[in-house]
Amino acid sequence: MLGAIDLNNKGKPGSAGFECFKICYNNGINLKSIGDTLILAPQFICEKKHIDEIMDKLKKSISIYFKQ
């Protein structure tokens, strides 16, 4: 499973991805940022509860990023 989220840039190219990555990391989710895109690759062995936890933390983090 692999996912990507492309963010609107509010500054220099690549800054949106890195800033949102830092917020995600502080909220307990580790993603890879490539430019203004966040790459999500959960572990190979996971259950629905793990995906739900990842999505909750991701929603929270992206909301925080756009409120800044």
C-alpha positions in Angstrom: 0.0 0.0 0.0 1.3 3.4 -0.9 -0.3 6.8 -0.9 0.7 10.4 -1.7 -0.7 13.8 -0.7 0.1 16.8 -2.8 0.0 20.1 -0.8 -0.6 23.6 -2.0 2.5 25.6 -1.6 2.3 28.7 0.6 5.9 29.8 0.1 9.0 28.6 -1.6 8.8 25.3 -3.6 9.2 22.3 -1.3 8.5 24.2 1.8 4.9 22.9 2.2 6.0 19.3 2.2 8.8 19.9 4.7 6.7 22.0 7.1 3.8 19.5 7.1 6.3 16.6 7.5 7.6 18.3 10.7 4.0 18.7 12.1 3.2 15.0 11.2 6.4 13.8 12.9 5.5 15.8 16.1 2.1 14.1 16.0 3.5 10.6 15.9 3.4 9.8 12.2 6.6 9.6 10.0 6.2 10.3 6.3 8.6 11.0 3.5 8.4 14.5 2.0 9.3 14.9 -1.7 9.0 18.6 -2.6 5.4 19.5 -1.8 4.2 15.9 -1.7 3.9 13.6 1.3 4.5 9.9 0.7 2.7 7.5 3.0 3.8 3.8 3.1 2.5 1.9 6.1 4.1 -1.3 7.3 3.5 -4.4 5.3 1.7 -6.2 8.2 -1.0 -3.9 9.6 -4.6 -4.1 10.6 -7.5 -1.7 10.0 -6.9 -0.1 13.4 -3.4 0.8 12.4 -4.6 2.5 9.1 -7.3 4.3 11.1 -4.7 5.6 13.5 -2.4 6.8 10.7 -5.4 8.6 9.0 -6.5 10.3 12.2 -3.0 11.6 12.9 -2.6 12.6 9.3 -5.9 14.6 9.2 -4.9 16.3 12.5 -1.5 17.2 11.2 -2.7 18.6 7.8 -5.4 20.6 9.6 -2.7 22.1 11.9 -0.5 22.9 8.8 -3.3 24.8 7.0 -4.4 26.7 10.1 -0.9 28.2 10.4 
